[in-house]
Amino acid sequence: MTTIKAAVCHEFGQPLVVEDVTLRAPEMGEIEVTLDAVAICHSDISFAEGGWGGSLPAVYGHEAAGRISGVGGGVNGLAEGDAVVVTLIRACGACPTCSEGKPVICSTPYDGDKGPLSTADGGKLHQAMACGAFAEKVVVDQSQVVKISDDIPKEAASLIACGVITGVGAVVNAAQIRAGQDVVVIGAGGVGLNAIQGARIAGARRIVAVDMSEEKLAIAKEFGATDGVLATEKKPFVKAMRAMGRGADAVIVTVGAIPAYDEAPRYLAPGGKVIMVGMPHSGAKSTYEPVVLAAIGQGMQGSKMGDVVIKRDIPWMVDLYKQGRLKLDELISGRWTLDQINEAIADTKTGSAKRNVILFDRN
């Protein structure tokens, strides 16, 4: 057992508390990672606000990078000292969905209440999203990590664990955009900017960013958007159509906002599809006209974590970063310490941040 610092949620909607917790040693098939960086994702915030329910007390955080500091039995291809990206994608490798090449929707359940974390006095402490990375160290399944080279800054590498794979993957894997097609990305935050990058990398002809903020539309163009449309306009889809000359082959909704989902099909070309990435709170409902989608062959498709296979897609994205074709450093808005996590979350909730990152001082 090891005592570490972690940011614990004791009550939904209340500030996280940085305190001592206990982390057990890695067991069969598990590794321990001493973290260098963990980014703050809106999913962490939604969980901490109680938007999706869940067990308490809990440690959130799932977008991390660090170095392996312990290895359990049966671990292959990973060793102490390896630099790794840590994801929430825990995959058994044997269930029907894993066997079909869809590890992000592995059907083998995991109970975070019985994970490696406990309170300082030995009580239950939920390892949220099979990760619990708002902490100095994590113990995770070997399926959740990918080895990376030592020369990548860990703060940049941490972003690949969720925001980057989710955004890029939604375009490349879920929408399967081909060169010359048109894409609309609703929401130009952290995931949206990566969807824009994914569309650029895939060779999209027109990439239209839609957001509430002129500032974020300007940033979107730095990441590859060809056009920007304010969501506050009366009929933003009309302006987007003019920019493309037609409807979009794919609309990537990266925000968990019901108005965005209600309007998303109106940007589509015949045969196009809405890729649903942003996650509203449980119970929220969207409306659309099925007759329209059916009549012109449109579709709506969910995409979890960009439908990635991390051992295939993360090395590819790392290589793109090294070539200068995938922006990671430019995604970082602020750097914070674990003690500043509530300030970092508050800054993220303003909507102005691309990605805020918690850094762990190892000196």
C-alpha positions as CSV (number, residue, x, y, z in Angstrom):
1,M,0.0,0.0,0.0
2,T,1.2,3.5,-0.9
3,T,-0.1,6.8,0.4
4,I,-0.6,9.4,-2.3
5,K,-2.3,12.8,-2.8
6,A,-5.6,12.8,-4.7
7,A,-8.4,15.2,-5.4
8,V,-11.5,13.5,-3.9
9,C,-15.2,14.3,-4.7
10,H,-17.2,13.8,-1.5
11,E,-20.4,15.5,-2.6
12,F,-21.7,16.3,-6.1
13,G,-21.4,19.9,-7.0
14,Q,-18.9,20.7,-4.2
15,P,-15.2,21.5,-4.5
16,L,-12.8,18.6,-4.7
17,V,-10.7,18.0,-1.6
18,V,-7.0,17.2,-2.0
19,E,-6.1,14.7,0.6
20,D,-4.1,11.6,1.4
21,V,-5.6,8.3,0.0
22,T,-4.3,4.8,-0.2
23,L,-3.3,3.1,-3.5
24,R,-2.6,-0.7,-3.5
25,A,0.1,-2.4,-5.5
26,P,-0.6,-3.6,-9.0
27,E,-2.1,-7.1,-9.3
28,M,-2.2,-9.5,-12.2
29,G,-2.4,-7.7,-15.5
30,E,-2.1,-4.3,-13.9
31,I,0.5,-1.5,-13.8
32,E,1.2,1.4,-11.6
33,V,2.0,4.8,-13.3
34,T,3.5,7.8,-11.5
35,L,1.8,10.7,-13.3
36,D,3.5,13.7,-14.7
37,A,0.3,15.3,-16.1
38,V,-3.5,15.0,-16.2
39,A,-5.8,17.2,-18.3
40,I,-9.2,18.3,-17.2
41,C,-12.0,17.0,-19.4
42,H,-15.6,18.2,-19.3
43,S,-16.6,14.6,-18.6
44,D,-14.8,14.9,-15.2
45,I,-16.7,18.0,-14.5
46,S,-20.1,16.4,-15.4
47,F,-19.4,13.5,-13.1
48,A,-18.3,15.8,-10.3
49,E,-21.5,17.8,-10.7
50,G,-23.6,14.7,-10.5
51,G,-24.8,14.9,-14.1
52,W,-24.4,11.2,-14.6
53,G,-24.7,9.9,-11.1
54,G,-22.1,7.5,-9.7
55,S,-20.6,6.3,-6.5
56,L,-19.0,8.6,-3.9
57,P,-16.5,9.4,-2.6
58,A,-14.6,9.2,-5.9
59,V,-11.5,10.3,-7.7
60,Y,-12.0,11.5,-11.3
61,G,-9.5,12.2,-14.0
62,H,-8.8,10.1,-17.0
63,E,-6.6,12.0,-19.5
64,A,-3.1,11.4,-18.2
65,A,0.5,10.6,-19.0
66,G,3.5,9.5,-16.8
67,R,6.0,6.7,-16.2
68,I,5.5,3.1,-15.1
69,S,6.6,2.7,-11.5
70,G,5.2,-0.8,-10.8
71,V,4.3,-3.9,-12.8
72,G,2.0,-6.8,-11.8
73,G,2.2,-10.4,-13.0
74,G,1.2,-11.3,-16.5
75,V,2.0,-7.9,-18.0
76,N,3.5,-8.1,-21.5
77,G,5.5,-5.5,-23.4
78,L,5.6,-2.9,-20.5
79,A,8.3,-2.3,-17.9
80,E,9.2,0.0,-15.1
81,G,10.5,3.3,-16.4
82,D,8.5,3.2,-19.6
83,A,6.7,6.5,-20.6
84,V,3.0,5.9,-21.2
85,V,-0.3,7.5,-22.0
86,V,-3.0,6.4,-19.6
87,T,-6.6,6.2,-20.9
88,L,-10.0,5.1,-19.5
89,I,-10.3,2.5,-22.2
90,R,-10.2,-0.7,-20.2
91,A,-10.7,-3.7,-22.5
92,C,-10.8,-7.4,-21.7
93,G,-9.9,-8.4,-25.3
94,A,-12.2,-11.4,-25.3
95,C,-15.8,-10.2,-25.2
96,P,-17.9,-9.9,-28.4
97,T,-17.2,-6.2,-28.8
98,C,-13.5,-6.5,-28.2
99,S,-13.4,-9.4,-30.6
100,E,-15.0,-7.2,-33.2
101,G,-12.3,-4.6,-32.8
102,K,-14.3,-2.2,-30.7
103,P,-12.5,-2.1,-27.4
104,V,-13.9,1.3,-26.4
105,I,-17.3,-0.4,-25.8
106,C,-15.9,-3.5,-24.1
107,S,-18.9,-5.3,-22.5
108,T,-17.0,-6.7,-19.5
109,P,-18.1,-4.7,-16.5
110,Y,-15.6,-3.0,-14.1
111,D,-16.6,-2.0,-10.6
112,G,-14.6,1.1,-9.5
113,D,-15.7,0.6,-5.9
114,K,-13.5,-2.5,-5.8
115,G,-10.5,-0.9,-7.5
116,P,-7.1,0.0,-6.1
117,L,-8.1,3.1,-4.2
118,S,-9.2,3.5,-0.6
119,T,-9.5,6.3,1.8
120,A,-6.7,7.0,4.3
121,D,-8.6,5.0,7.0
122,G,-9.3,2.1,4.7
123,G,-12.8,3.1,3.5
124,K,-14.3,2.7,0.0
125,L,-13.0,5.1,-2.6
126,H,-14.4,4.9,-6.2
127,Q,-11.9,4.8,-9.0
128,A,-13.9,6.7,-11.6
129,M,-13.7,5.8,-15.2
130,A,-11.4,2.9,-14.3
131,C,-8.7,5.6,-13.9
132,G,-8.8,8.0,-11.0
133,A,-6.1,10.2,-12.4
134,F,-6.6,13.3,-10.3
135,A,-3.9,11.8,-8.2
136,E,-0.1,11.4,-8.0
137,K,-0.3,7.8,-9.1
138,V,-2.7,5.3,-10.7
139,V,-3.0,1.6,-10.9
140,V,-4.8,0.5,-14.1
141,D,-5.2,-2.5,-16.4
142,Q,-2.4,-2.9,-18.9
143,S,-5.0,-2.5,-21.7
144,Q,-5.4,1.1,-20.7
145,V,-1.9,2.3,-21.5
146,V,0.3,2.9,-24.6
147,K,4.0,3.2,-24.5
148,I,5.4,6.4,-26.0
149,S,8.8,7.8,-26.6
150,D,10.6,9.8,-23.9
151,D,11.0,12.9,-26.0
152,I,7.3,13.9,-25.9
153,P,6.3,16.4,-23.2
154,K,4.0,14.6,-20.9
155,E,1.6,17.6,-20.7
156,A,1.1,17.3,-24.5
157,A,1.0,13.5,-24.3
158,S,-1.8,13.5,-21.7
159,L,-4.1,15.2,-24.1
160,I,-3.9,12.2,-26.5
161,A,-5.6,10.1,-23.8
162,C,-9.0,11.5,-24.4
163,G,-9.6,14.8,-26.1
164,V,-7.4,14.1,-29.1
165,I,-8.4,10.5,-29.7
166,T,-12.0,11.4,-29.2
167,G,-12.0,14.3,-31.7
168,V,-9.7,13.0,-34.3
169,G,-11.2,9.5,-34.0
170,A,-14.8,10.8,-34.4
171,V,-13.9,12.1,-37.9
172,V,-11.5,9.4,-39.0
173,N,-13.0,6.2,-37.5
174,A,-16.7,7.0,-36.8
175,A,-17.5,9.3,-39.7
176,Q,-14.8,7.8,-42.0
177,I,-14.4,11.1,-43.8
178,R,-12.7,10.9,-47.2
179,A,-10.7,13.5,-49.0
180,G,-13.0,16.1,-50.6
181,Q,-15.9,15.7,-48.2
182,D,-17.4,18.4,-46.1
183,V,-17.5,18.5,-42.3
184,V,-19.3,20.6,-39.7
185,V,-18.0,20.6,-36.2
186,I,-20.4,22.0,-33.6
187,G,-18.4,23.2,-30.6
188,A,-14.8,24.5,-30.9
189,G,-13.6,23.5,-27.4
190,G,-10.9,20.9,-26.7
191,V,-12.6,18.0,-28.4
192,G,-14.0,20.1,-31.2
193,L,-10.6,21.5,-32.1
194,N,-9.3,17.9,-32.4
195,A,-12.3,17.0,-34.6
196,I,-11.3,19.9,-36.8
197,Q,-7.7,18.6,-36.9
198,G,-9.0,15.2,-37.8
199,A,-11.0,16.6,-40.7
200,R,-8.0,18.5,-41.9
201,I,-5.8,15.4,-41.7
202,A,-8.4,13.3,-43.5
203,G,-8.4,15.8,-46.4
204,A,-11.9,17.4,-45.9
205,R,-12.7,20.1,-48.5
206,R,-14.6,22.4,-46.2
207,I,-14.5,22.3,-42.4
208,V,-17.1,24.6,-40.8
209,A,-16.7,25.3,-37.1
210,V,-19.9,26.4,-35.2
211,D,-19.6,27.9,-31.8
212,M,-21.1,30.6,-29.5
213,S,-17.8,32.6,-29.4
214,E,-16.1,34.6,-32.1
215,E,-12.8,34.0,-30.2
216,K,-13.2,30.3,-30.4
217,L,-14.1,30.5,-34.1
218,A,-10.8,32.3,-34.7
219,I,-8.9,29.6,-32.8
220,A,-10.7,27.0,-34.8
221,K,-9.2,28.4,-38.0
222,E,-5.8,28.1,-36.6
223,F,-6.5,24.3,-36.2
224,G,-7.8,23.9,-39.7
225,A,-11.4,25.2,-40.0
226,T,-12.0,26.8,-43.3
227,D,-15.1,28.7,-42.2
228,G,-16.7,29.8,-38.9
229,V,-20.4,30.3,-38.0
230,L,-21.8,31.8,-34.8
231,A,-24.3,29.4,-33.2
232,T,-26.1,32.5,-31.9
233,E,-27.2,33.5,-35.4
234,K,-30.9,32.9,-36.2
235,K,-30.3,30.1,-38.7
236,P,-26.6,29.2,-38.4
237,F,-27.1,26.1,-40.6
238,V,-28.0,28.3,-43.6
239,K,-24.7,30.2,-43.4
240,A,-22.9,26.9,-43.1
241,M,-24.7,25.6,-46.2
242,R,-23.6,28.6,-48.1
243,A,-20.0,28.1,-47.1
244,M,-20.1,24.5,-48.3
245,G,-22.3,25.0,-51.3
246,R,-24.3,22.0,-50.0
247,G,-24.9,20.1,-46.7
248,A,-22.2,18.3,-44.7
249,D,-21.2,14.7,-45.2
250,A,-20.8,14.6,-41.4
251,V,-21.7,16.8,-38.5
252,I,-19.6,16.2,-35.4
253,V,-21.4,17.4,-32.3
254,T,-18.7,17.8,-29.6
255,V,-20.8,19.6,-27.0
256,G,-23.3,18.1,-24.6
257,A,-25.9,20.7,-25.4
258,I,-29.4,19.7,-26.4
259,P,-29.9,22.7,-28.8
260,A,-26.8,21.6,-30.7
261,Y,-28.3,18.1,-31.1
262,D,-31.7,19.5,-32.1
263,E,-30.2,21.5,-34.9
264,A,-27.4,19.1,-36.0
265,P,-29.4,17.2,-38.7
266,R,-30.2,20.5,-40.4
267,Y,-26.5,20.9,-41.5
268,L,-26.5,17.6,-43.3
269,A,-26.4,16.8,-47.0
270,P,-28.5,13.8,-48.3
271,G,-26.8,10.7,-47.1
272,G,-24.9,12.5,-44.4
273,K,-24.7,11.6,-40.8
274,V,-24.5,13.2,-37.3
275,I,-21.7,11.9,-35.2
276,M,-22.8,12.2,-31.5
277,V,-19.7,12.8,-29.3
278,G,-20.8,15.4,-26.7
279,M,-22.6,13.9,-23.7
280,P,-25.5,15.8,-22.1
281,H,-26.5,15.0,-18.6
282,S,-28.6,11.8,-18.0
283,G,-32.2,12.3,-18.8
284,A,-31.8,15.1,-21.3
285,K,-33.6,14.5,-24.6
286,S,-33.3,15.8,-28.1
287,T,-35.9,16.0,-30.9
288,Y,-35.7,15.5,-34.6
289,E,-37.9,14.4,-37.5
290,P,-37.3,10.7,-38.4
291,V,-39.2,11.1,-41.7
292,V,-36.5,13.6,-42.9
293,L,-33.6,11.3,-42.0
294,A,-35.3,8.3,-43.5
295,A,-36.4,10.0,-46.7
296,I,-32.9,11.2,-47.7
297,G,-30.8,8.4,-46.2
298,Q,-29.3,10.4,-43.3
299,G,-28.2,8.9,-40.0
300,M,-27.2,9.5,-36.4
301,Q,-24.3,7.6,-34.8
302,G,-22.8,7.6,-31.4
303,S,-19.0,7.7,-31.1
304,K,-17.3,6.9,-27.8
305,M,-13.7,7.9,-27.4
306,G,-13.4,8.2,-31.2
307,D,-13.9,4.5,-31.8
308,V,-10.2,4.1,-31.4
309,V,-8.0,1.1,-30.9
310,I,-5.4,2.8,-28.7
311,K,-2.4,0.6,-29.6
312,R,-3.1,1.4,-33.3
313,D,-4.2,5.0,-33.2
314,I,-2.1,6.6,-30.4
315,P,1.3,5.8,-32.0
316,W,-0.1,7.2,-35.3
317,M,-1.1,10.4,-33.6
318,V,2.2,10.7,-31.8
319,D,3.9,10.4,-35.1
320,L,1.7,13.1,-36.6
321,Y,2.7,15.3,-33.6
322,K,6.4,14.7,-34.2
323,Q,5.9,15.7,-37.8
324,G,4.2,18.9,-36.8
325,R,0.9,17.8,-38.4
326,L,-1.1,17.4,-35.2
327,K,-1.2,20.3,-32.8
328,L,-0.9,19.3,-29.1
329,D,1.1,22.1,-27.3
330,E,-1.2,24.7,-28.8
331,L,-4.2,23.0,-27.1
332,I,-2.9,23.8,-23.6
333,S,-4.6,26.9,-22.1
334,G,-3.2,26.7,-18.6
335,R,-0.9,24.7,-16.3
336,W,-1.9,24.1,-12.7
337,T,-0.9,22.1,-9.7
338,L,-3.0,19.5,-8.0
339,D,-3.7,21.9,-5.1
340,Q,-5.2,24.3,-7.7
341,I,-7.5,21.8,-9.3
342,N,-10.7,23.6,-8.3
343,E,-9.5,26.8,-9.9
344,A,-8.5,24.9,-13.0
345,I,-12.0,23.3,-13.1
346,A,-13.6,26.8,-12.7
347,D,-11.5,28.1,-15.5
348,T,-12.5,25.2,-17.7
349,K,-16.2,25.8,-17.0
350,T,-16.0,29.4,-18.3
351,G,-15.7,27.9,-21.8
352,S,-12.7,30.0,-22.8
353,A,-10.1,27.2,-22.1
354,K,-9.0,24.7,-24.7
355,R,-7.5,22.3,-22.2
356,N,-6.2,22.9,-18.7
357,V,-3.5,20.5,-17.4
358,I,-2.5,19.6,-13.9
359,L,1.3,19.0,-13.6
360,F,2.9,17.0,-10.9
361,D,6.3,18.4,-9.6
362,R,8.8,15.6,-9.3
363,N,11.6,17.7,-7.9
